[in-house]
Amino acid sequence: FNPDDFNAENLAMHTAQYVFSAIIGLLLLLSAFYSFIIRSSDKIYTHYAFYLFTIFVFFSYQYGILGDTISIIRQIPPAWFWIFSDFITITYIFFSQSFLNMKQTDPLLFRVFNFGKYLVGSMVVIETISYLVQVDVLHSLWFKSPIFVFEFFVFFFIFYRVYRMKTTLSWLFLISTIVLGAANLAGQIASTYKAVLPTNVFIQSGTIIDAFLFFIGIGIRFGISNKEKQQIQNDLISQLKINERIQEQN
């Protein structure tokens, strides 16, 4: 055992945690800024900002950064923040629905994601009650196993439905879903056995990749949307000119 190696490892890990929080924080500020500037009916940047906010709060607490900044945070039991992590999933669902415009492109997939909101919301209620009555369901196999099974089948259903879209955004979504799904599954398995370090490593790696892919995807989405609007305007102008010629001929 070498104390110097141990300290160096801790320092590297602590630095990585701050870098992770800084990256998520930067993306959060950018998305909030764009949401304020654009002010359109398309709330994708707003949904993305909420998604990043829940990630930032959860991991900042996990790493001790939030407690170092706001001392009163240290008095909050860790279980509440594990329960709070469910809101990452909820905001992810909202964002995914906006990103792919599911309500118009795939109403069935939209309803499946809506069911996911209710499922995760129910988990929050169960986990909250279990904590208040001092029953540990967060690390129990009887509680996690059905969720693992559900996620396994839903993952392939979502993959198939999004694959059918065959658009640039759908491909980006599929890649991010694979990365995030694998990372979260590995993280949940690790958390069941109370392996905190592997849990954070799996989830944060998938989260960073996911966040960047979606940030790129949002830019592509707005580019496609602007082209479509411009095309509609051009078609309208062309139609007006045709109508004017017809009226002149008459």
Sequence and secondary structure as in RCSB ss.txt:
>XXXX:A:sequence
FNPDDFNAENLAMHTAQYVFSAIIGLLLLLSAFYSFIIRSSDKIYTHYAFYLFTIFVFFSYQYGILGDTISIIRQ
IPPAWFWIFSDFITITYIFFSQSFLNMKQTDPLLFRVFNFGKYLVGSMVVIETISYLVQVDVLHSLWFKSPIFVF
EFFVFFFIFYRVYRMKTTLSWLFLISTIVLGAANLAGQIASTYKAVLPTNVFIQSGTIIDAFLFFIGIGIRFGIS
NKEKQQIQNDLISQLKINERIQEQN
>XXXX:A:secstr
  HHHHHHHHHHHHHHHHHHHHHHHHHHHHHHHHHHHH  S  HHHHHHHHHHHHHHHHHHHTTHHHHHSGGGGG
S HHHHHHHTHHHHHHHHHHHHHHTTHHHH HHHHHHHHHHHHHHHHHHHHHHHHHHTT   TT HHHHHHHHHH
HHHHHHHHHHHHHHH SHHHHHHHHHHHHHHHHHHHHHHHHHTT HHHHHHHHHHHHHHHHHHHHHHHHHHHHHH
HHHHHHHHHHHHHHHHHHHHHHHH 
